Amino acid sequence: MRNLLCIIFGFLPLTFTFGQTYSSLTSDEEMYAFLKWMTVYDRKHVDEPTWKRKHITTNILPWEIANFLLPESAGVNQREFINIDSRYLYKSRGGTDTLFNQQDRDFMFQQFTAMKDTIWQAKFSYLTHLTSKKQARLKTYCYSIPLFSVDKTYVIIQKHFHCGNMCIEGGYYVYRRLNDKHWEFVTAVNTWIS
């Protein structure tokens, strides 16, 4: 009995250290390391003030099954095809069809199905989290949970930027790991603006 208690209390601190709030496949530490880099070093939107902190909503942008479903295999009519095609991630136009092999695609789909939360629980560095009342009136960023390739060399994230009344833009953005702390932008897929 004492051995069992030692084992339980010995592993209990590890569950807090290596917690997985957002996904059962990717650690929070990996996600926040990428998001910290992206929010500090990635280019700012042209409408964003140069010297101010980025504002981020606490709501996580959702991934959808259409992001992973090959439009041709969906068996849908032309109108639905266009809707699914505008969300599909692995396209030759953005080069993501060759960046991610089938193993990476399967792993990203597994990450999608393993997502646990829809609200960012911890704050990002150099960001201001906004309450729901302020989210609608400020220039804000919204991020999805980043999806990593199997070897963690690539990551894809959905980003939206609300630039004012009737102004929003977004898409899916791919980054490549350069080293433990730095990434570089590779390509964007299905970008849009309204």
ZABAFI-231096 format. One record per residue (C-alpha): residue in one letter; x, y, z. Coordinates in nm, 4 decimals. Each point is the difference from the previous one (the first is absolute). Layout:
code|u|v|w
A|X|Y|Z
...
This chain:
code|u|v|w
M|0.0000|0.0000|0.0000
R|0.2810|0.2389|0.0867
N|0.1709|-0.0808|-0.3324
L|-0.3196|0.0800|-0.1851
L|-0.0294|0.3352|0.1759
C|0.3640|0.0783|-0.0786
I|-0.0611|-0.0750|-0.3662
I|-0.3169|0.2113|-0.0131
F|0.1517|0.2979|0.1783
G|0.3242|-0.0400|-0.1941
F|-0.1778|0.0370|-0.3356
L|-0.2541|0.2610|0.1098
P|0.2405|0.2962|-0.0381
L|0.0839|-0.1156|-0.3524
T|-0.3626|0.0333|-0.1048
F|0.0085|0.3660|0.0952
T|0.3376|0.0629|-0.1611
F|-0.0785|-0.1640|-0.3303
G|-0.3686|0.0875|-0.0088
Q|-0.1986|-0.0253|-0.3140
T|-0.2842|0.2448|0.0226
Y|-0.0790|0.0281|-0.3707
S|0.0950|-0.3335|-0.1548
S|0.0848|-0.3470|0.1179
L|0.2673|-0.0327|-0.2734
T|0.1909|0.3279|0.0181
S|0.1211|0.1570|0.3214
D|-0.1025|0.3493|0.1051
E|0.3698|0.0857|0.0218
E|0.0518|-0.0767|-0.3716
M|-0.3058|0.2012|-0.0995
Y|0.0853|0.3010|0.2126
A|0.3641|0.0001|-0.1134
F|-0.1142|0.0313|-0.3612
L|-0.2748|0.2525|0.0797
K|0.2415|0.2119|0.2018
W|0.2419|0.0113|-0.2924
M|-0.2787|0.0759|-0.2485
T|-0.1516|0.2827|0.2038
V|0.3379|0.1651|0.0576
Y|0.1844|-0.0506|-0.3300
D|-0.2606|-0.0582|-0.2692
R|-0.0890|0.3015|-0.2120
K|-0.2692|0.2285|0.1315
H|-0.3111|0.0811|-0.1970
V|0.0218|0.3259|-0.1945
D|-0.2936|0.1472|0.1981
E|0.1552|-0.0863|0.3354
P|0.1754|0.2757|0.1972
T|0.3765|-0.0470|-0.0111
W|0.0875|0.0494|0.3654
K|-0.3015|-0.1511|0.1714
R|-0.0466|-0.3531|0.1268
K|-0.1950|-0.2433|-0.2114
H|-0.3511|-0.0632|0.1228
I|-0.1216|-0.3586|-0.0047
T|-0.3418|-0.1409|0.0694
T|-0.0287|-0.2711|0.2609
N|-0.2128|-0.2124|-0.2337
I|0.1922|-0.2611|-0.1984
L|-0.0854|-0.0138|-0.3701
P|-0.1452|-0.3427|-0.0758
W|0.1375|-0.2426|-0.2551
E|-0.2617|-0.1765|-0.2129
I|-0.0290|-0.3432|-0.1574
A|0.0036|0.1772|-0.3404
N|0.3626|0.1001|0.0697
F|0.0979|-0.3654|-0.0328
L|-0.2614|-0.1338|-0.2439
L|0.1148|-0.0295|-0.3624
P|-0.2650|0.1964|-0.1924
E|-0.0182|-0.2495|-0.2894
S|-0.0751|-0.2865|0.2371
A|-0.2754|0.1802|0.1888
G|-0.2709|-0.0943|-0.2540
V|-0.1685|0.3400|0.0162
N|-0.1584|0.2318|-0.2559
Q|0.1935|0.2876|-0.1646
R|-0.1045|0.2634|0.2561
E|0.0992|-0.2159|0.2968
F|0.3213|-0.0953|-0.1830
I|0.1076|0.3648|-0.0177
N|-0.0756|0.0436|0.3712
I|0.2072|-0.3070|0.0943
D|0.2794|0.0878|-0.2450
S|0.0386|0.3458|0.1561
R|0.0871|-0.1669|0.3332
Y|0.2072|-0.2985|-0.1149
L|0.3606|0.0334|0.1265
Y|0.2099|-0.2080|-0.2374
K|-0.0007|0.1819|-0.3352
S|0.2508|0.0278|-0.2811
R|-0.0730|0.3740|-0.0280
G|0.1577|0.0676|0.3404
G|0.2491|-0.2867|-0.0196
T|-0.1432|-0.1738|0.3044
D|-0.0744|-0.3108|-0.2064
T|0.3744|-0.0718|-0.0161
L|0.1018|0.1406|0.3403
F|-0.2144|-0.2472|0.1905
N|0.0188|-0.3709|-0.0793
Q|-0.2816|-0.2406|0.0870
Q|0.1503|-0.0772|0.3403
D|0.0039|0.3734|0.0850
R|-0.3582|0.0408|-0.1224
D|-0.1161|-0.2940|0.2096
F|0.1802|0.1396|0.3063
M|-0.1576|0.3435|-0.0512
F|-0.3424|-0.1615|-0.0257
Q|0.0722|-0.1880|0.3231
Q|0.0915|0.3318|0.1647
F|-0.3295|0.1437|-0.1258
T|-0.1994|-0.2847|0.1534
A|0.1996|0.0220|0.3256
M|-0.0770|0.3680|0.0668
K|-0.1360|0.0647|0.3464
D|-0.0626|0.3713|0.0492
T|-0.1473|0.3024|-0.1820
I|0.1374|0.2759|0.2250
W|0.3644|0.1042|0.0454
Q|0.0623|-0.0604|0.3705
A|0.3447|0.1591|0.0317
K|0.1182|0.3367|-0.1229
F|0.2451|0.0411|-0.2858
S|0.3106|0.2130|0.0351
Y|-0.0286|0.3489|-0.1476
L|-0.3766|-0.0342|-0.0417
T|-0.3029|0.1385|0.1670
H|-0.2897|-0.2402|0.0476
L|-0.3319|0.1695|-0.0515
T|-0.3298|-0.0474|0.1732
S|-0.2896|-0.0918|-0.2257
K|-0.1390|0.3573|0.0105
K|0.3265|0.1493|-0.1269
Q|0.0625|-0.2652|-0.2654
A|-0.2511|0.1475|-0.2432
R|0.1321|0.3558|-0.0066
L|0.3785|-0.0265|-0.0016
K|0.2392|-0.1176|-0.2677
T|0.0466|-0.3568|0.1133
Y|0.1581|-0.3284|-0.0968
C|-0.1668|-0.3389|0.0311
Y|0.2083|-0.3189|-0.0102
S|-0.0772|-0.3679|-0.0311
I|0.1896|-0.2702|0.1792
P|0.3156|-0.0581|-0.2076
L|0.0260|-0.3392|-0.1714
F|0.3494|-0.1491|-0.0249
S|0.1525|-0.2426|-0.2484
V|0.1148|-0.3361|0.1396
D|0.3620|0.1149|0.0390
K|-0.1100|0.3461|0.1287
T|0.1880|0.1682|-0.2874
Y|-0.3132|0.1640|-0.1426
V|-0.3046|0.1547|0.1588
I|-0.3219|0.1306|-0.1492
I|-0.2231|0.2497|0.1755
Q|-0.3198|0.1796|-0.0846
K|0.0115|0.3744|0.0648
H|-0.2584|0.2754|-0.0317
F|0.0589|0.3715|0.0421
H|-0.2996|0.2229|0.0731
C|0.1083|0.3375|-0.1349
G|-0.3165|0.1982|0.0719
N|-0.3665|0.0178|-0.0905
M|-0.0717|-0.2270|-0.2961
C|0.3718|-0.0758|-0.0321
I|0.1498|-0.3417|0.0658
E|0.2612|-0.2139|-0.1670
G|0.1418|-0.3423|0.0622
G|0.1196|-0.3322|-0.1277
Y|0.2200|-0.2964|0.0811
Y|0.3716|0.0718|0.0478
V|0.2900|-0.2466|-0.0087
Y|0.3298|0.0476|0.1860
R|0.3241|-0.2006|0.0023
R|0.2142|-0.0481|0.3110
L|0.3511|0.1439|-0.0344
N|0.1183|-0.0950|0.3491
D|-0.1439|-0.0441|0.3491
K|-0.1145|0.3612|0.0266
H|-0.0461|0.1298|-0.3550
W|-0.2344|-0.0697|-0.2894
E|-0.0433|0.1430|-0.3475
F|-0.3110|0.0634|-0.2059
V|-0.0297|-0.2421|-0.2929
T|-0.3360|0.0474|-0.1699
A|-0.3646|0.0893|0.0440
V|-0.3013|-0.1953|-0.1220
N|-0.3606|0.1097|-0.0528
T|0.0583|0.3597|0.1030
W|-0.2893|0.2402|-0.0213
I|-0.1012|0.3567|0.0848
S|-0.3336|0.1760|0.0361
